[in-house]
């Protein structure tokens, strides 16, 4: 999978496309694994979030879609 951003711009460009990547956050005393998630809606709007798991990211996306409707 390619990186989610290139020069600070999301590479998630196709309508309905989702991408994610795992990274390690060093903001706390113990490093923690996180998922950065991008989803491009069919209307072109980008949803992006960071959560502990891919499932949590998809739940957040689903809530965003529900609120959008």
N, C-alpha and C positions, 0 to 999 in steps of 0.2 A: 504494500500500500504506500502511496506517496504521502508527503507531508500535507497537513491540512491547510497550511498557509504558504504563500510564496511572496516574499517582500511585504509581509503583513496583510496580505489579501487572501481571503478564503479561496481554495481551489475547488470547493464544492459548487459547481456551476450548473449542472444539469438539473432540470426540474424533477423532483422526487428522489434526488440522490442523497445518500447519507454516507458520511465518512467519520471515522474515529481513530484516535491513536492513544496509546497508553504512555504515560510519563510518570516520573517520580518527582513529587513536590518535596522541597527541602525547607518549607516555610516553618515547620514545627521542629521540635527537638528530634523527633524520629521521622525519617523519610517515609512518605506515604505514596502509594501508587494511586493515580487518578486517571480518568478517561476524559479526554477532550473530544467533544462530539459536535458535528455540524450536520444540519439537514436543510436542504434547499426545497422549499415548498413549490408546488406546481404554479403558484402565482409569482414566483421569483423571490419571495421573502426568505431570508436566512434565519434559521434558529440555531443557536450555539449555546452550549453549556459545558460545565465541568462537574462531574460527579464521581463517586467511588467505583461504580460499576456501570457496564453498558446497559444493563436492565434499568438502572435508575435514570440514565440519560434518555432512554426510549420512553420511560414513563413520563418524564418531564416534557418530552416532545409531544406525546399523546395529549397531555394536559394543555399544552400550548395550542395544539390543533383544535381541541375541544373548545377552548376559549375564543379561538378565531372564528369558529362557525356561528 
